Amino acid sequence: MKTLDKIPTSKIERASQLVKTGIKVGGNYMAYYGEKIVNPSLTKDKLNENNAEDIYDGLKNLKGSALKVAQMLSMDKSIMPQQYVDKFSLSQFSVPPLSAPLVRKTFKKYLGKFPEELFDTFSPDATNAASIGQVHKATKNGKTLAVKIQYPGVADSISSDLALVKPFAVRMFNIKGKDSDKYFKEVEDKLLEETDYNLELKQSLEVSDWCKNIDNLRFPNYFPQLSSEKILTMEWIEGEHLSEFAAHNTDRAKGDAIGQALWDFYMYQMHHLKQVHADPHPGNFLIDKDGKLVAIDFGCIKQVPEEFYVPYFELAKPEVIDNPKLFNEKLYELEILRLDDSKEEIVYFTKLFHDLLSLFTKPFHGEFFDFSDEEFFGKIATMGEEFAKDTQLRKMNGNRGSKHFLYINRTFFGLYNLLHELKARIHTKTFEKYLK
């Protein structure tokens, strides 16, 4: 694979790369509409495929927050065209890595020594390269290690990247109002946290200790003395990424056991720790040779404040969803309904969220749920398509909900999709035994 000797870090360099990508996408649209005149039955499949490829190609060399946004979008299979999901999902663990000289330079800067001075062996070629960092294999004192190295300039470019993306996001999601900045600030703060490997080390040690008793779940050991703000060293664990395992697994009992571990892990964090691993994509989980789930990345941890937690999970109860008065109260508590809403907006968003929550919270309505249920996921996909085509929704103020929805909803979308890939059948209450 081609390696990178340099990543654009200045605002001008990164903006020019995005402009070039925009020109390519514009050309794709012109070609599509030109062909559409000749062939009226032409679908947007080829257009989506070309756009997804050009956008991904433009982002993969930028890395950092630009590529991270693509990764986040690839998790939401219900609203993104499949061509984008397929292409953007590569950002989870398959992008051009840094060259060996740039890797050595990073080590010298942040640990004071070159990798060959710190390890018995060190592979100059990355085994995985994603949006914020890449992983190398090393050995020391008979132990095999995974060494994650952050790309240069990632933290410094987050603010400028988001400033470039903001005008498109505002139009795409119809966000209005002076307080819309809270959503962009939430994303910026979380992305900045992900670039602090000292914080990730702390979170990794804490979560792995707190969750160590959950069945069929394991974590790597970490090595603080071989880590820094831009380098993180942990135990190398052999295994397949979750999606790779799910693609060939035919043992339903094994898929159920792994899925149960995943569900219990997330519910324990959410309901007991009141903080959660908010980046549930397949690249952050391995399945080891014993069929255990391995959680390997804790750069994105979302705190869940009590004032959000309580109404959020009350809305998962059918007796609240189906009680108009209680339902209305919770919508205001969660900032889904606003005091400055018109009567039309109140009626519209109350119905919209009633339909949405009645469906999306179904896994919480009983003691068992089958995530292989194609009808359930088909309804979610259909609802997403309806939202995308809803002209009335585009006229409404899209500035909806507490800022905490961004990462909590992302967490549940990602969790549902992983469990669907595993075709897991889940006992929804078993996590409660760990609360004791």
Contacts in CASP RR format, 6 or more apart in sequence:
PFRMAT RR
TARGET T0000
AUTHOR 0000-0000-0000
METHOD contacts of the structure
MODEL  1
MKTLDKIPTSKIERASQLVKTGIKVGGNYMAYYGEKIVNPSLTKDKLNEN
NAEDIYDGLKNLKGSALKVAQMLSMDKSIMPQQYVDKFSLSQFSVPPLSA
PLVRKTFKKYLGKFPEELFDTFSPDATNAASIGQVHKATKNGKTLAVKIQ
YPGVADSISSDLALVKPFAVRMFNIKGKDSDKYFKEVEDKLLEETDYNLE
LKQSLEVSDWCKNIDNLRFPNYFPQLSSEKILTMEWIEGEHLSEFAAHNT
DRAKGDAIGQALWDFYMYQMHHLKQVHADPHPGNFLIDKDGKLVAIDFGC
IKQVPEEFYVPYFELAKPEVIDNPKLFNEKLYELEILRLDDSKEEIVYFT
KLFHDLLSLFTKPFHGEFFDFSDEEFFGKIATMGEEFAKDTQLRKMNGNR
GSKHFLYINRTFFGLYNLLHELKARIHTKTFEKYLK
1 96 0 8 1.000
1 97 0 8 1.000
2 96 0 8 1.000
3 96 0 8 1.000
3 97 0 8 1.000
3 98 0 8 1.000
3 99 0 8 1.000
3 100 0 8 1.000
4 61 0 8 1.000
4 96 0 8 1.000
4 97 0 8 1.000
4 98 0 8 1.000
4 99 0 8 1.000
4 102 0 8 1.000
5 99 0 8 1.000
5 101 0 8 1.000
5 102 0 8 1.000
6 102 0 8 1.000
7 61 0 8 1.000
7 62 0 8 1.000
7 63 0 8 1.000
7 98 0 8 1.000
7 151 0 8 1.000
7 152 0 8 1.000
7 153 0 8 1.000
8 14 0 8 1.000
8 17 0 8 1.000
8 61 0 8 1.000
8 62 0 8 1.000
9 152 0 8 1.000
9 153 0 8 1.000
9 156 0 8 1.000
9 157 0 8 1.000
11 157 0 8 1.000
11 160 0 8 1.000
14 62 0 8 1.000
14 66 0 8 1.000
14 157 0 8 1.000
14 160 0 8 1.000
14 161 0 8 1.000
14 164 0 8 1.000
15 160 0 8 1.000
15 164 0 8 1.000
17 58 0 8 1.000
17 61 0 8 1.000
17 62 0 8 1.000
18 58 0 8 1.000
18 62 0 8 1.000
18 66 0 8 1.000
18 164 0 8 1.000
20 58 0 8 1.000
21 54 0 8 1.000
21 55 0 8 1.000
21 57 0 8 1.000
21 58 0 8 1.000
21 59 0 8 1.000
22 54 0 8 1.000
24 54 0 8 1.000
25 51 0 8 1.000
25 54 0 8 1.000
25 55 0 8 1.000
28 47 0 8 1.000
28 50 0 8 1.000
28 51 0 8 1.000
28 54 0 8 1.000
29 47 0 8 1.000
32 42 0 8 1.000
32 44 0 8 1.000
32 46 0 8 1.000
32 47 0 8 1.000
35 42 0 8 1.000
36 42 0 8 1.000
44 81 0 8 1.000
45 83 0 8 1.000
48 81 0 8 1.000
48 82 0 8 1.000
48 83 0 8 1.000
48 84 0 8 1.000
49 83 0 8 1.000
49 87 0 8 1.000
51 83 0 8 1.000
51 84 0 8 1.000
52 81 0 8 1.000
52 83 0 8 1.000
52 84 0 8 1.000
52 86 0 8 1.000
52 87 0 8 1.000
52 88 0 8 1.000
53 87 0 8 1.000
55 70 0 8 1.000
55 84 0 8 1.000
55 87 0 8 1.000
56 70 0 8 1.000
56 87 0 8 1.000
56 88 0 8 1.000
56 90 0 8 1.000
56 91 0 8 1.000
59 66 0 8 1.000
59 67 0 8 1.000
59 70 0 8 1.000
59 91 0 8 1.000
60 67 0 8 1.000
60 90 0 8 1.000
60 91 0 8 1.000
60 95 0 8 1.000
60 96 0 8 1.000
61 96 0 8 1.000
62 161 0 8 1.000
63 95 0 8 1.000
63 131 0 8 1.000
63 132 0 8 1.000
63 133 0 8 1.000
63 151 0 8 1.000
63 154 0 8 1.000
64 131 0 8 1.000
64 132 0 8 1.000
64 151 0 8 1.000
64 154 0 8 1.000
64 157 0 8 1.000
64 158 0 8 1.000
64 161 0 8 1.000
65 131 0 8 1.000
65 154 0 8 1.000
65 157 0 8 1.000
65 158 0 8 1.000
65 161 0 8 1.000
65 162 0 8 1.000
65 191 0 8 1.000
66 161 0 8 1.000
66 165 0 8 1.000
67 91 0 8 1.000
67 95 0 8 1.000
67 130 0 8 1.000
67 131 0 8 1.000
68 91 0 8 1.000
68 131 0 8 1.000
68 132 0 8 1.000
68 191 0 8 1.000
68 194 0 8 1.000
69 165 0 8 1.000
70 88 0 8 1.000
70 91 0 8 1.000
70 131 0 8 1.000
71 88 0 8 1.000
71 89 0 8 1.000
71 91 0 8 1.000
71 92 0 8 1.000
71 130 0 8 1.000
71 131 0 8 1.000
71 281 0 8 1.000
72 410 0 8 1.000
73 80 0 8 1.000
73 84 0 8 1.000
73 88 0 8 1.000
74 80 0 8 1.000
74 84 0 8 1.000
74 85 0 8 1.000
74 87 0 8 1.000
74 88 0 8 1.000
74 89 0 8 1.000
74 91 0 8 1.000
74 92 0 8 1.000
74 281 0 8 1.000
75 280 0 8 1.000
75 281 0 8 1.000
75 410 0 8 1.000
75 413 0 8 1.000
75 414 0 8 1.000
75 417 0 8 1.000
76 410 0 8 1.000
76 413 0 8 1.000
76 414 0 8 1.000
77 85 0 8 1.000
77 381 0 8 1.000
77 417 0 8 1.000
78 377 0 8 1.000
78 380 0 8 1.000
78 381 0 8 1.000
78 383 0 8 1.000
78 384 0 8 1.000
78 413 0 8 1.000
79 384 0 8 1.000
79 385 0 8 1.000
79 387 0 8 1.000
79 388 0 8 1.000
80 88 0 8 1.000
89 281 0 8 1.000
91 130 0 8 1.000
91 131 0 8 1.000
92 130 0 8 1.000
92 281 0 8 1.000
92 282 0 8 1.000
92 283 0 8 1.000
93 128 0 8 1.000
93 129 0 8 1.000
93 130 0 8 1.000
93 241 0 8 1.000
93 283 0 8 1.000
94 128 0 8 1.000
94 129 0 8 1.000
94 130 0 8 1.000
95 129 0 8 1.000
95 130 0 8 1.000
95 131 0 8 1.000
96 129 0 8 1.000
97 125 0 8 1.000
97 126 0 8 1.000
97 129 0 8 1.000
97 134 0 8 1.000
98 106 0 8 1.000
98 126 0 8 1.000
98 129 0 8 1.000
98 134 0 8 1.000
98 149 0 8 1.000
98 151 0 8 1.000
100 124 0 8 1.000
100 125 0 8 1.000
102 152 0 8 1.000
103 115 0 8 1.000
103 124 0 8 1.000
103 126 0 8 1.000
103 136 0 8 1.000
103 149 0 8 1.000
104 114 0 8 1.000
104 115 0 8 1.000
106 149 0 8 1.000
106 150 0 8 1.000
106 152 0 8 1.000
106 230 0 8 1.000
106 231 0 8 1.000
107 113 0 8 1.000
107 114 0 8 1.000
107 115 0 8 1.000
107 118 0 8 1.000
107 149 0 8 1.000
107 231 0 8 1.000
108 114 0 8 1.000
109 230 0 8 1.000
110 228 0 8 1.000
110 229 0 8 1.000
110 230 0 8 1.000
110 231 0 8 1.000
111 118 0 8 1.000
111 226 0 8 1.000
111 228 0 8 1.000
111 231 0 8 1.000
115 122 0 8 1.000
115 136 0 8 1.000
115 138 0 8 1.000
115 147 0 8 1.000
116 122 0 8 1.000
118 140 0 8 1.000
118 226 0 8 1.000
119 138 0 8 1.000
119 139 0 8 1.000
119 140 0 8 1.000
119 145 0 8 1.000
119 147 0 8 1.000
119 226 0 8 1.000
120 138 0 8 1.000
120 139 0 8 1.000
120 140 0 8 1.000
120 141 0 8 1.000
120 142 0 8 1.000
121 138 0 8 1.000
121 139 0 8 1.000
122 136 0 8 1.000
122 137 0 8 1.000
122 138 0 8 1.000
122 147 0 8 1.000
123 136 0 8 1.000
123 137 0 8 1.000
123 138 0 8 1.000
124 136 0 8 1.000
125 136 0 8 1.000
126 134 0 8 1.000
126 135 0 8 1.000
126 136 0 8 1.000
127 135 0 8 1.000
127 136 0 8 1.000
127 137 0 8 1.000
127 146 0 8 1.000
128 134 0 8 1.000
128 135 0 8 1.000
129 135 0 8 1.000
130 283 0 8 1.000
132 150 0 8 1.000
132 151 0 8 1.000
132 154 0 8 1.000
132 194 0 8 1.000
132 195 0 8 1.000
133 148 0 8 1.000
133 149 0 8 1.000
133 150 0 8 1.000
133 151 0 8 1.000
133 154 0 8 1.000
134 148 0 8 1.000
134 149 0 8 1.000
134 151 0 8 1.000
135 146 0 8 1.000
135 147 0 8 1.000
135 148 0 8 1.000
135 149 0 8 1.000
136 146 0 8 1.000
136 147 0 8 1.000
136 149 0 8 1.000
137 144 0 8 1.000
137 145 0 8 1.000
137 146 0 8 1.000
137 147 0 8 1.000
137 236 0 8 1.000
138 144 0 8 1.000
138 145 0 8 1.000
138 146 0 8 1.000
138 147 0 8 1.000
138 233 0 8 1.000
139 145 0 8 1.000
140 226 0 8 1.000
143 235 0 8 1.000
143 236 0 8 1.000
144 235 0 8 1.000
144 236 0 8 1.000
145 223 0 8 1.000
145 226 0 8 1.000
145 233 0 8 1.000
145 234 0 8 1.000
145 235 0 8 1.000
145 236 0 8 1.000
146 220 0 8 1.000
146 233 0 8 1.000
146 234 0 8 1.000
146 235 0 8 1.000
146 236 0 8 1.000
146 237 0 8 1.000
146 296 0 8 1.000
147 226 0 8 1.000
147 231 0 8 1.000
147 232 0 8 1.000
147 233 0 8 1.000
148 197 0 8 1.000
148 231 0 8 1.000
148 232 0 8 1.000
148 233 0 8 1.000
148 234 0 8 1.000
149 230 0 8 1.000
149 231 0 8 1.000
150 195 0 8 1.000
150 197 0 8 1.000
150 230 0 8 1.000
150 231 0 8 1.000
154 195 0 8 1.000
155 192 0 8 1.000
155 195 0 8 1.000
155 196 0 8 1.000
158 188 0 8 1.000
158 191 0 8 1.000
158 192 0 8 1.000
158 195 0 8 1.000
159 188 0 8 1.000
162 184 0 8 1.000
162 187 0 8 1.000
162 188 0 8 1.000
162 191 0 8 1.000
166 184 0 8 1.000
169 175 0 8 1.000
169 184 0 8 1.000
170 180 0 8 1.000
173 398 0 8 1.000
174 393 0 8 1.000
174 394 0 8 1.000
174 395 0 8 1.000
174 396 0 8 1.000
174 397 0 8 1.000
174 398 0 8 1.000
175 183 0 8 1.000
175 397 0 8 1.000
175 398 0 8 1.000
175 399 0 8 1.000
176 397 0 8 1.000
176 398 0 8 1.000
176 399 0 8 1.000
177 397 0 8 1.000
177 399 0 8 1.000
179 399 0 8 1.000
180 399 0 8 1.000
182 403 0 8 1.000
183 399 0 8 1.000
183 403 0 8 1.000
183 406 0 8 1.000
185 403 0 8 1.000
186 403 0 8 1.000
186 404 0 8 1.000
186 406 0 8 1.000
186 407 0 8 1.000
187 406 0 8 1.000
190 278 0 8 1.000
190 300 0 8 1.000
190 302 0 8 1.000
190 407 0 8 1.000
193 199 0 8 1.000
193 299 0 8 1.000
193 300 0 8 1.000
193 301 0 8 1.000
194 200 0 8 1.000
194 299 0 8 1.000
194 300 0 8 1.000
196 229 0 8 1.000
197 227 0 8 1.000
197 228 0 8 1.000
197 229 0 8 1.000
197 230 0 8 1.000
197 231 0 8 1.000
197 232 0 8 1.000
198 227 0 8 1.000
198 228 0 8 1.000
198 229 0 8 1.000
199 299 0 8 1.000
200 232 0 8 1.000
200 297 0 8 1.000
200 298 0 8 1.000
200 299 0 8 1.000
201 222 0 8 1.000
201 224 0 8 1.000
201 227 0 8 1.000
201 232 0 8 1.000
203 298 0 8 1.000
203 299 0 8 1.000
203 301 0 8 1.000
204 219 0 8 1.000
204 222 0 8 1.000
204 232 0 8 1.000
204 234 0 8 1.000
204 298 0 8 1.000
204 299 0 8 1.000
205 222 0 8 1.000
207 219 0 8 1.000
207 269 0 8 1.000
207 273 0 8 1.000
207 277 0 8 1.000
207 295 0 8 1.000
207 298 0 8 1.000
207 301 0 8 1.000
208 219 0 8 1.000
208 220 0 8 1.000
208 222 0 8 1.000
208 295 0 8 1.000
210 273 0 8 1.000
211 217 0 8 1.000
211 219 0 8 1.000
211 265 0 8 1.000
211 268 0 8 1.000
211 269 0 8 1.000
212 219 0 8 1.000
213 434 0 8 1.000
214 261 0 8 1.000
214 264 0 8 1.000
214 265 0 8 1.000
214 268 0 8 1.000
214 434 0 8 1.000
215 260 0 8 1.000
215 261 0 8 1.000
215 264 0 8 1.000
216 257 0 8 1.000
216 258 0 8 1.000
216 260 0 8 1.000
216 261 0 8 1.000
216 291 0 8 1.000
216 292 0 8 1.000
216 293 0 8 1.000
217 261 0 8 1.000
217 264 0 8 1.000
217 265 0 8 1.000
217 292 0 8 1.000
217 293 0 8 1.000
217 294 0 8 1.000
217 295 0 8 1.000
218 237 0 8 1.000
218 288 0 8 1.000
218 292 0 8 1.000
218 293 0 8 1.000
218 294 0 8 1.000
218 295 0 8 1.000
219 294 0 8 1.000
219 295 0 8 1.000
219 296 0 8 1.000
220 234 0 8 1.000
220 235 0 8 1.000
220 236 0 8 1.000
220 237 0 8 1.000
220 294 0 8 1.000
220 296 0 8 1.000
221 234 0 8 1.000
221 235 0 8 1.000
222 232 0 8 1.000
222 233 0 8 1.000
222 234 0 8 1.000
222 235 0 8 1.000
223 233 0 8 1.000
223 234 0 8 1.000
223 235 0 8 1.000
226 233 0 8 1.000
227 233 0 8 1.000
234 296 0 8 1.000
237 286 0 8 1.000
237 288 0 8 1.000
237 294 0 8 1.000
237 296 0 8 1.000
238 288 0 8 1.000
238 289 0 8 1.000
239 286 0 8 1.000
239 287 0 8 1.000
239 288 0 8 1.000
239 289 0 8 1.000
239 294 0 8 1.000
240 286 0 8 1.000
240 287 0 8 1.000
241 282 0 8 1.000
241 283 0 8 1.000
241 285 0 8 1.000
241 286 0 8 1.000
241 287 0 8 1.000
242 258 0 8 1.000
242 282 0 8 1.000
242 283 0 8 1.000
242 285 0 8 1.000
242 286 0 8 1.000
242 287 0 8 1.000
242 293 0 8 1.000
242 418 0 8 1.000
242 421 0 8 1.000
242 422 0 8 1.000
243 282 0 8 1.000
243 283 0 8 1.000
243 421 0 8 1.000
244 282 0 8 1.000
245 258 0 8 1.000
245 287 0 8 1.000
246 255 0 8 1.000
246 421 0 8 1.000
246 422 0 8 1.000
246 423 0 8 1.000
249 255 0 8 1.000
249 422 0 8 1.000
252 423 0 8 1.000
252 425 0 8 1.000
254 291 0 8 1.000
255 422 0 8 1.000
255 423 0 8 1.000
255 424 0 8 1.000
256 422 0 8 1.000
256 424 0 8 1.000
256 425 0 8 1.000
256 426 0 8 1.000
257 291 0 8 1.000
258 287 0 8 1.000
258 291 0 8 1.000
258 292 0 8 1.000
258 293 0 8 1.000
258 422 0 8 1.000
258 424 0 8 1.000
259 293 0 8 1.000
259 371 0 8 1.000
259 418 0 8 1.000
259 419 0 8 1.000
259 422 0 8 1.000
259 424 0 8 1.000
259 426 0 8 1.000
260 424 0 8 1.000
260 426 0 8 1.000
260 427 0 8 1.000
260 430 0 8 1.000
261 292 0 8 1.000
261 293 0 8 1.000
262 285 0 8 1.000
262 293 0 8 1.000
262 415 0 8 1.000
262 418 0 8 1.000
262 419 0 8 1.000
262 422 0 8 1.000
262 424 0 8 1.000
263 415 0 8 1.000
263 419 0 8 1.000
263 424 0 8 1.000
263 426 0 8 1.000
263 428 0 8 1.000
263 431 0 8 1.000
264 430 0 8 1.000
264 431 0 8 1.000
264 434 0 8 1.000
265 277 0 8 1.000
265 293 0 8 1.000
265 295 0 8 1.000
266 276 0 8 1.000
266 277 0 8 1.000
266 280 0 8 1.000
266 411 0 8 1.000
266 415 0 8 1.000
267 428 0 8 1.000
267 431 0 8 1.000
268 431 0 8 1.000
268 434 0 8 1.000
268 435 0 8 1.000
269 275 0 8 1.000
269 276 0 8 1.000
269 277 0 8 1.000
270 276 0 8 1.000
270 304 0 8 1.000
270 309 0 8 1.000
271 313 0 8 1.000
271 431 0 8 1.000
271 435 0 8 1.000
272 434 0 8 1.000
272 435 0 8 1.000
274 303 0 8 1.000
274 304 0 8 1.000
274 305 0 8 1.000
274 306 0 8 1.000
274 309 0 8 1.000
275 301 0 8 1.000
275 302 0 8 1.000
275 303 0 8 1.000
275 304 0 8 1.000
276 301 0 8 1.000
276 302 0 8 1.000
276 304 0 8 1.000
276 408 0 8 1.000
276 411 0 8 1.000
277 284 0 8 1.000
277 295 0 8 1.000
277 297 0 8 1.000
277 298 0 8 1.000
277 300 0 8 1.000
277 301 0 8 1.000
277 411 0 8 1.000
278 300 0 8 1.000
278 301 0 8 1.000
278 302 0 8 1.000
278 407 0 8 1.000
278 408 0 8 1.000
278 410 0 8 1.000
278 411 0 8 1.000
279 297 0 8 1.000
279 299 0 8 1.000
279 300 0 8 1.000
280 411 0 8 1.000
280 414 0 8 1.000
280 415 0 8 1.000
280 418 0 8 1.000
281 414 0 8 1.000
281 418 0 8 1.000
282 418 0 8 1.000
282 421 0 8 1.000
283 296 0 8 1.000
283 297 0 8 1.000
284 295 0 8 1.000
284 296 0 8 1.000
284 297 0 8 1.000
285 293 0 8 1.000
285 294 0 8 1.000
285 295 0 8 1.000
285 296 0 8 1.000
285 418 0 8 1.000
286 293 0 8 1.000
286 294 0 8 1.000
286 296 0 8 1.000
287 293 0 8 1.000
287 294 0 8 1.000
288 294 0 8 1.000
300 407 0 8 1.000
302 404 0 8 1.000
302 407 0 8 1.000
302 408 0 8 1.000
302 411 0 8 1.000
304 404 0 8 1.000
304 408 0 8 1.000
305 404 0 8 1.000
307 333 0 8 1.000
308 334 0 8 1.000
308 402 0 8 1.000
308 404 0 8 1.000
308 408 0 8 1.000
311 330 0 8 1.000
311 333 0 8 1.000
311 334 0 8 1.000
312 334 0 8 1.000
312 404 0 8 1.000
312 408 0 8 1.000
313 364 0 8 1.000
314 320 0 8 1.000
314 326 0 8 1.000
314 330 0 8 1.000
315 321 0 8 1.000
315 327 0 8 1.000
315 330 0 8 1.000
315 334 0 8 1.000
315 357 0 8 1.000
315 361 0 8 1.000
316 357 0 8 1.000
316 361 0 8 1.000
316 364 0 8 1.000
316 365 0 8 1.000
317 364 0 8 1.000
318 365 0 8 1.000
319 326 0 8 1.000
320 326 0 8 1.000
320 327 0 8 1.000
320 330 0 8 1.000
321 327 0 8 1.000
321 354 0 8 1.000
321 357 0 8 1.000
321 358 0 8 1.000
321 361 0 8 1.000
327 350 0 8 1.000
327 354 0 8 1.000
328 337 0 8 1.000
328 350 0 8 1.000
331 337 0 8 1.000
331 349 0 8 1.000
331 350 0 8 1.000
331 353 0 8 1.000
332 339 0 8 1.000
334 401 0 8 1.000
334 402 0 8 1.000
334 405 0 8 1.000
335 400 0 8 1.000
335 401 0 8 1.000
335 402 0 8 1.000
336 349 0 8 1.000
336 353 0 8 1.000
336 400 0 8 1.000
336 401 0 8 1.000
337 346 0 8 1.000
337 349 0 8 1.000
337 350 0 8 1.000
338 345 0 8 1.000
338 397 0 8 1.000
338 399 0 8 1.000
338 400 0 8 1.000
341 349 0 8 1.000
341 397 0 8 1.000
345 396 0 8 1.000
345 397 0 8 1.000
348 392 0 8 1.000
348 393 0 8 1.000
348 396 0 8 1.000
349 396 0 8 1.000
349 400 0 8 1.000
352 393 0 8 1.000
355 383 0 8 1.000
356 383 0 8 1.000
359 376 0 8 1.000
359 379 0 8 1.000
359 380 0 8 1.000
359 383 0 8 1.000
360 380 0 8 1.000
360 412 0 8 1.000
362 369 0 8 1.000
362 376 0 8 1.000
363 369 0 8 1.000
363 371 0 8 1.000
363 416 0 8 1.000
363 426 0 8 1.000
363 428 0 8 1.000
364 428 0 8 1.000
366 428 0 8 1.000
367 427 0 8 1.000
367 428 0 8 1.000
367 429 0 8 1.000
368 425 0 8 1.000
368 426 0 8 1.000
368 427 0 8 1.000
368 428 0 8 1.000
369 425 0 8 1.000
369 426 0 8 1.000
369 428 0 8 1.000
370 425 0 8 1.000
370 426 0 8 1.000
371 416 0 8 1.000
371 419 0 8 1.000
371 420 0 8 1.000
371 422 0 8 1.000
371 423 0 8 1.000
371 424 0 8 1.000
371 425 0 8 1.000
371 426 0 8 1.000
372 420 0 8 1.000
372 423 0 8 1.000
372 424 0 8 1.000
372 425 0 8 1.000
377 416 0 8 1.000
377 420 0 8 1.000
387 393 0 8 1.000
419 426 0 8 1.000
END
